[in-house]
Amino acid sequence: MKFLLKPLLCTALLASAMAGLSACSPEVGSKEWCADMKEKPKGDWSANEAADFAKSCVF
């Protein structure tokens, strides 16, 4: 029984960490995302971010 506790604990910890990290950034194209992108330096944008910004926030 003791040998099952460690893998279960590690799995639960990993799942909770992934759930916490996935909720950190707003959805692409939302008002919050557009505001975050306006604050982010343009040199740090990826090509995909620039295209999404133009599609969602400019037009």
C-alpha positions in Angstrom: 0.0 0.0 0.0 2.8 2.4 0.8 4.4 2.0 -2.6 1.2 3.4 -4.2 1.1 6.5 -2.1 4.1 8.2 -3.6 3.0 7.9 -7.3 -0.5 9.1 -6.4 0.9 12.0 -4.5 3.2 13.0 -7.3 0.4 12.7 -9.9 -2.0 14.8 -7.8 0.7 17.5 -7.3 1.5 17.5 -11.0 -2.1 17.8 -12.0 -2.7 20.7 -9.6 0.4 22.5 -10.8 -0.8 22.1 -14.5 -4.3 23.4 -13.6 -2.8 26.4 -11.9 -0.5 27.3 -14.7 -3.1 26.9 -17.5 -5.3 29.5 -16.0 -2.7 32.3 -15.9 -3.2 34.0 -19.3 -6.4 35.3 -20.8 -7.9 33.8 -24.0 -6.4 35.0 -27.2 -8.5 37.7 -28.7 -10.2 38.8 -25.5 -10.2 42.3 -24.2 -7.8 41.3 -21.4 -5.4 39.6 -23.9 -5.4 42.7 -26.1 -4.6 44.9 -23.1 -1.8 42.6 -22.1 -0.4 42.7 -25.6 -0.5 46.5 -25.7 1.6 46.6 -22.5 4.1 43.9 -23.8 7.1 45.3 -25.7 6.6 44.8 -29.5 10.0 43.2 -29.8 8.9 40.4 -27.5 5.9 39.5 -29.7 6.0 36.3 -31.7 4.7 36.2 -35.3 1.6 34.4 -34.2 0.9 36.9 -31.5 1.3 39.8 -33.9 -1.1 38.2 -36.4 -3.6 37.4 -33.6 -3.4 41.0 -32.3 -4.0 42.4 -35.8 -6.9 40.1 -36.3 -8.6 40.5 -32.9 -7.6 43.9 -31.6 -7.1 46.2 -34.6 -9.9 45.2 -37.0 
